[in-house]
């Protein structure tokens, strides 16, 4: 099946994202993957997000640029991780909707410069 994404996506687990719903305290999450259009977050068990939730997010790209965006939860999912015991983890697909062109370009540049050669050629 052909890829339908507007932005190439990079698997990256070293981006820590600060996020907040309007009525909640600040929370943090690790990234699973990132693109110019959004980011997938691995959530703590206590973090409850649902599709449609609106967030304020902030994160640093590994080279230090700070990215700010308003974002929308597009989807959520749970999965089991087995490492001696079974643990359920949660993830959420986050779509940027109010982000500066400069910040979106910085994310896209970060992704494109780190994609494997085979992935770059298929874009």
ChimeraX attribute file (.defattr): number of C-alpha atoms within 10 A of each C-alpha:
attribute: neighborCount
match mode: 1-to-1
recipient: residues
	/A:1	3
	/A:2	4
	/A:3	8
	/A:4	7
	/A:5	9
	/A:6	9
	/A:7	16
	/A:8	19
	/A:9	20
	/A:10	21
	/A:11	15
	/A:12	15
	/A:13	14
	/A:14	13
	/A:15	18
	/A:16	18
	/A:17	20
	/A:18	17
	/A:19	21
	/A:20	17
	/A:21	17
	/A:22	11
	/A:23	7
	/A:24	9
	/A:25	8
	/A:26	12
	/A:27	15
	/A:28	18
	/A:29	18
	/A:30	19
	/A:31	22
	/A:32	19
	/A:33	19
	/A:34	24
	/A:35	23
	/A:36	24
	/A:37	19
	/A:38	22
	/A:39	25
	/A:40	25
	/A:41	23
	/A:42	24
	/A:43	20
	/A:44	14
	/A:45	10
	/A:46	8
	/A:47	12
	/A:48	11
	/A:49	17
	/A:50	13
	/A:51	13
	/A:52	12
	/A:53	15
	/A:54	20
	/A:55	22
	/A:56	17
	/A:57	21
	/A:58	17
	/A:59	19
	/A:60	15
	/A:61	16
	/A:62	11
	/A:63	7
	/A:64	8
	/A:65	12
	/A:66	12
	/A:67	18
	/A:68	19
	/A:69	20
	/A:70	18
	/A:71	23
	/A:72	22
	/A:73	20
	/A:74	17
	/A:75	16
	/A:76	18
	/A:77	11
	/A:78	12
	/A:79	10
	/A:80	11
	/A:81	11
	/A:82	9
	/A:83	7
	/A:84	6
	/A:85	8
	/A:86	9
	/A:87	10
	/A:88	11
	/A:89	14
	/A:90	18
	/A:91	22
	/A:92	22
	/A:93	20
	/A:94	25
	/A:95	21
	/A:96	23
	/A:97	13
	/A:98	13
	/A:99	15
	/A:100	13
	/A:101	10
	/A:102	10
	/A:103	16
	/A:104	20
	/A:105	12
	/A:106	17
	/A:107	19
	/A:108	19
	/A:109	13
	/A:110	18
	/A:111	21
	/A:112	20
	/A:113	11
	/A:114	13
	/A:115	15
	/A:116	10
	/A:117	10
	/A:118	8
	/A:119	13
	/A:120	13
	/A:121	8
	/A:122	7
	/A:123	9
